[in-house]
Amino acid sequence: MSKSILQSEKECFITGYQGQLDRHHIYAGNRRKASEKYGCWVWLRHDIHMELHDRNKALDRMLRRTCQERFEEIYSHDEFMDVFNMYEEFYPIAIA
């Protein structure tokens, strides 16, 4: 199991709850293996995890943006685009 690039403690990424938690891969589907390899996952309370999978788009966008920003701090924007085959218009990051 890879370490999360977003968390060092096993607690809900949203609430800080430390009870029973689900592991949520930020980029799922055909990107799930890359999420696992690069640590693009977080711990979530089960109810929040289920809400996310029931299409909480605002939470999904926040997690994806936060993860992309952290990934690009560690690696680079180009590597993010290559690894996750994402399109900038969906996940724009301001470049200073």
Stockholm file with secondary structure:
# STOCKHOLM 1.0

chainA/1-96         MSKSILQSEKECFITGYQGQLDRHHIYAGNRRKASEKYGCWVWLRHDIHMELHDRNKALDRMLRRTCQERFEEIYSHDEFMDVFNMYEEFYPIAIA
#=GR chainA/1-96 SS CCCCSSCSSSSCTTTCCCSSEEEEESSCGGGHHHHHHHTCEEEEEHHHHHHHHTTCHHHHHHHHHHHHHHHHHHSCHHHHHHHHCCCTTTSCCCCC
#=GC SS_cons        CCCCSSCSSSSCTTTCCCSSEEEEESSCGGGHHHHHHHTCEEEEEHHHHHHHHTTCHHHHHHHHHHHHHHHHHHSCHHHHHHHHCCCTTTSCCCCC
//
